[in-house]
Amino acid sequence: MTENREQEPDENAQEPAVPAEAESATWTLVRDVAVLQVKLLVDGFRDLLLVPASLIAGGLSLARRQGGRPGPEFYRLLAVGKQSENWINLFGALEHSPESADTEAPDAADIDEIVARFEGFVVDEYRRGGLTKQARERIDRAIESLRRHAG
């Protein structure tokens, strides 16, 4: 008689070794995910600060006109913001992406291009005397009021 026994796992047997390259890639991914989370928090905090700071800097630029032109405060703030964007380097982990990953961004309009198109539309409407003319007059009055209050 032959007994049909299930084989018990050999306690001394080792699991197949994971190649060092695969293990390294795994830890790189874990690190990159964690670093992205920190960068997103820093980027969000920066954006949270930039909202009121840009409004204040824009107001100061309008109020502190020099030679009839707005002051430089707003654009100085933009320069600091751009520098912080480079420092944060939100998507820097792309340098670790595997060759099989499609990391090419699609060719799509950026926000500046979309705003330019919208602005063109608004200017055309303004020239035709549409509703945007009233909005422009209100904005002009608000800017003039800021200038008067700034002295």
Secondary structure as GFF3:
##gff-version 3
##sequence-region A 1 151
A	DSSP	alpha_helix	20	63	.	.	.	ID=ss1
A	DSSP	alpha_helix	73	88	.	.	.	ID=ss2
A	DSSP	three_ten_helix	92	96	.	.	.	ID=ss3
A	DSSP	alpha_helix	111	127	.	.	.	ID=ss4
A	DSSP	alpha_helix	131	150	.	.	.	ID=ss5
###
